Amino acid sequence: MQKINLAGLRYFHNLLAQRQAFQVATLVYCMRLSKEFFSQDVLKVAPALLGMDLVRRYPDNTISRYTILETEAYRGETDLACHASKGKTKRTRIMYEPGGYVYMYLIYGMYWMLNIVTGEVDEPQAVLIRGIKGFDGPGKLTRSLALNGSFYGADLEKDDQIWVENTGISLPFTTGARIGVAYAGEEWAAKPWRFLVTGAYSK
């Protein structure tokens, strides 16, 4: 009877396990949206994000995925509803970086807003994530996902706490005026740059 080489068998199983782990890690990495995606114009990125997953890794190492249901586009210094309309400041400097970074800011002294920078260098644009599955409001989602000013400048291509994954799902959506931007004047307040998955918050 031929003897079984147990050491060789164990080596083979370990090698196979490592290969499978590598394949899974590669698949996950490939699903993560890259800077190439975010370097596109905000009016392409904002609707394209609908149906994709916002991924959050928490301090206890658990990972949760939330489908993006609502976004708004803010497009450069000429867009009077965009923070960049006042030029490059300490707060908006990240918007002048290439797409793929997180732009966080605080409103009413209590609600953090999650934005994703888009476009090329010195093209200050950003997508506001207004709603995700389970949370219909930008302030609600950041509180629920424990997102705050410490995420300002996070690189979505490399960060291990927050990123966006391509689900391959294309969802129907409607457009409308952005919320709370009357200060920008009639022309800019009326821009149909809010994108909402059809029936997103229906029960």
N, C-alpha and C positions, 0 to 999 in steps of 0.2 A: 504494500500500500504506500502510495506516494505521500510524503510528509508535507504538511502545509506550512509555508513560511509565514508565521504569525507577524513577525516584524515587518515583512514586506507588505502583508495585507493591511496592517495598521497604517503604514506609510501611504499606501494607495488610497485608503479611506480618508486620511487627513488631506491628501492632495486634492481629492475630489471635493471635499467640504470647502477647502479654500477657493477652489475654482468656482463653485456655486456661489459662495459669498461674494466673490469678485464680480460675477455676472449680475447679481442682484444690485450691488453697489453701483455698477456701471449703468444699469437700467434706471435706477433712481436718479443718478446724475444726469442722464440724458433727458429725463423728464423735466428737470429744473430749467426754467427759462434763463437764457443767457443775456449778456449785454447786447448781443446782436439784435435780439428781439426788442429790447427796451430802447435801442438807439433809433428806432423808427419814430416818425412823427406821432405826437400825442393823439391826434385824431384817428390814427390807425391802432395804436396800442390800447386806448381806453375801451373801445368796443370789443377788441380781440381778447381782452382779459375776462370778459363775461364767460362763465362756465369753467374757467380754470380754477385751480385750488390754491388758496393762500394757506401755506403750511407754517405751523408754529411748533417749535420744540420747546417744551417747558423745562424749568430748572430740575424737575424730577426725572427728566429724560423721556417723558412721554411725548408722543407726536400726534397732533391733531390736524386734520385737513378740513378747510371750509370753502365751499364753492362761492366764487365771487358772483354777486347778483346785480350790483349797481356801481357805476363809476361816473366820474365827471372829469372832463378835460380842461386844463388850463394851459394856454398856449402863448407863452412868451411876453416880452415887454410891451407889445402893442395891445395885448388883451388886458383891458382895464380891470377885469375881475381877478387877474393873476397877481400874486404877490410880487412877481418879477417886474410888474409895471412900474414899480418904484425904484428899479435898478438893483444892482448887486449889493446886498447888505450882509451883516453877520448872520441873520436868520436865513436868507435866501441863497447864500453862496453855494450850497450843495446843488441847487437847481442848475447851476452853470457847469456842473460836471457832466460827463457822458451818462447816458441813461443806465438805470439799473441800481441806483442808490435810493435809500429811504429818506424822505423828507417829512419830519414830524414837526408839528407846531401846536400850540395850546390856544384854545379859545375860551372866552368867559372865565379864564383862570381855573378851569376844571376839566375840560375835555380835550384830549389829544386827538389830532387828525393824522391818519396814516395816508401818506402820499408816496407815489413812486415816480422818480425822475425819469424822463424820456428824452429822446432826441440826442443830438450831437453836443460836443463841448461848446459852451457859450450860446446854446439855444435853450434858454430856461423854460422848460415845460414840465408838467407833472400831472399824474392821474391821481385824483382823490378816490380812495376806496370808500364808497358810501355805504355799501351793504354787502353782507355775506350770508350764507345760509344759517338761519338761527338768530341773526342780529340785523335788524333793519334800521341802521343809523350809524354814522361814523363814530360818534362818541360811545355808543353802546358796544361796538365791536372792539374798540381799543381797550376799553375797561375790561371786557370779558376775556380778551386775549392777553391781558397784562402788558400792553404796549404803551410806552411812554417816551419821554425825551431821550432816554439812553439809547434808543434805536436810531436816532438821527445819524445819517451817514452810513448805515449798515449796507453792505454790498450784497445784494440779493443773489449774485452769482456764487458767492463764497460763504456767506454767513451760515452758521450752524443753528441759529435760533429762529430765523424767519427767511422764507423764500417762496417762490411761486412755481407751481408745476403745471405743465401742459397735460390736460386730460384728454385732448383730442376730441372734445365735445364742442359742438357749435349750437348755441341756443338762440332762438328768435328773441328779438329785443325791440323796444321802442325808444324813441329819443324825445327829449324835452329840454326846457330851459333849466339852467343850473339853479340850485336852491340858495337863497340868502345872498345874492350878489346884486341887489338893486343899486347899491352904491356905485357900481361900475357904469351906470347910465343905461338908457333904454337899448341901445344897439348891442352892447356886450351882455347885458342881462338876458336878452332874448335869444342869444346863440343856442341852438339845439345841441349842446355839448354834454348833456346828461344822458347816460345810456343805462337802460333798465331791462333786465330779462323779463319777458312777457309773463305776467302772473307770478312774479317772483315772491310776493309776500301773501299770496292767497292761501287761505287755510283749507 
